[in-house]
Amino acid sequence: MRWIVRVARTMDDVKECYFSDKEKALERMEILKDLSMAVDATVWMEEIDD
């Protein structure tokens, strides 16, 4: 199982990171959420069932 953390200012500008460790994905998502408030971005996480 893998997780994708995505961040976007617009739906045309989505950046994503892939993680195999859920804890690392959650940690990165929390960091990005803090930064996203400064630049008006959206952060979300999705689970991929391989």
Sequence and secondary structure as in RCSB ss.txt:
>XXXX:A:sequence
MRWIVRVARTMDDVKECYFSDKEKALERMEILKDLSMAVDATVWMEEIDD
>XXXX:A:secstr
 EEEEEEESSTTSEEEEEES HHHHHHHHHHHHHHHHHHT EEEEEEE  
